[in-house]
Amino acid sequence: MEGRAQMNEGEDIIICRCEEVSRNTIEDTIEQGCDTLDSIKRRTRAGMGLCQGRTCQRLIAGLLRNKTGKPLEELKPPNFRPPFRPISLDLLAQEGYRLRKEDELRGDGK
């Protein structure tokens, strides 16, 4: 295969760079019964870093396929949560002010 890196059998390399999860850790997790991308993610944190699995998910899926024999088509993508972003205190204060005004208009305010 041209242009593709090959993983040598037994070689312990970092699969998830963001969370520094190694191949051996992922394979051990699969051997302990984790047989979905989501269960591996929850157990090892692989795919929870800054890239959100964009770098390592295909590698993990390949390891899972090799260890369990499941075809890649059957492997459901793991659950994703949108990354949170800081909210300014000003925005929170404005929302609180708006809610208090609505309560006052309804007669619920004190």
N, C-alpha and C positions, 0 to 999 in steps of 0.2 A: 504494500500500500504506500504509494508515494505521498509525501507531505503529512503523514499521520504519525504521531508518536506511538510507539508500541510499549505496553507494560509487560516487562518480563515476569514470568511466574515466580512468586516468592519475593520479589523485590519490594521492599517497604518504601513507598514514596508518599509524598503529601498529595492527597486527592483534593481536599478542600483547603485552598490556601488561606482563605479568610479566617477560618476557624482552626486551621492547622490540624486537620483530621487526616490520619494516615490510611493507606490501603489496608494494612493489617487490622486497624481498628474497625474499619467498615466490614471486612471479611469476618472478623470475630463476632461482630454484631449480627451479621446474617446467620452465622452458625448458631447463635444463641436464640434464633427464632424470628428475628425481624425480617419479614419477607416483602415489605413494601417500601417505596421511596419515603413515604411519610413516617413510617416507624423508624427507619434509619436516621432520618432527619431529627426526630424527637430524641432518640437515644444518644446520638453523637454530636448534634448541632451542625453537621455537614449540610451546607446550603442555607444556613441562617446568617451568614456574614453579609458584608456590604454588597456583594454581587447577587445575593439572594438565589444562589444556585446556578446562575447563568454559566459559570465556569465549570462546576463540578458535577452537575446533575447527570449529564450524559455518561460521565465516567462511573458514577455510582450505579446508574442503570445497567451499564455493561457488566459491572461486578455482580450485581444482583442477578442478571440473566445467566452469567456463567456459573454462579453458585447454586441457583435454584432451578435452572432450566426453563424459567418462564420467558415466553417471547416478549420482546420489547413492547409490542402492541398492547399487551395485557397490563403493562406497568402504568398505573395511573400517576399523573404528576402529583407531587406533594401539595399540601395546602399552603397557600401563601397569604400573608397578611400584608396589607399595604404599609410601607414604612411610615412611622409617625414623624410629624414635623413639629418643631416648637411653635407655640402660639403666643403671640405677644400679650402681655398683661392688658394693654390698651384694648385689644379686641375682646378679651374676656370682660373687661369693665363695661364696654359698650353693650355687650349682650346682656349683662346683668342689669344695666340701666334700662334697656329696652323691655326686658321681662318685668321689671318693677312698674314701668309705665303701663304696660298691658294689664297688670294686676290692679292698678289704681283705676283704670278706665272701667274694668269689670266690677269694681267695688270690693275686690279681694285684698287690696293693699291696707297696710296699717299706718 
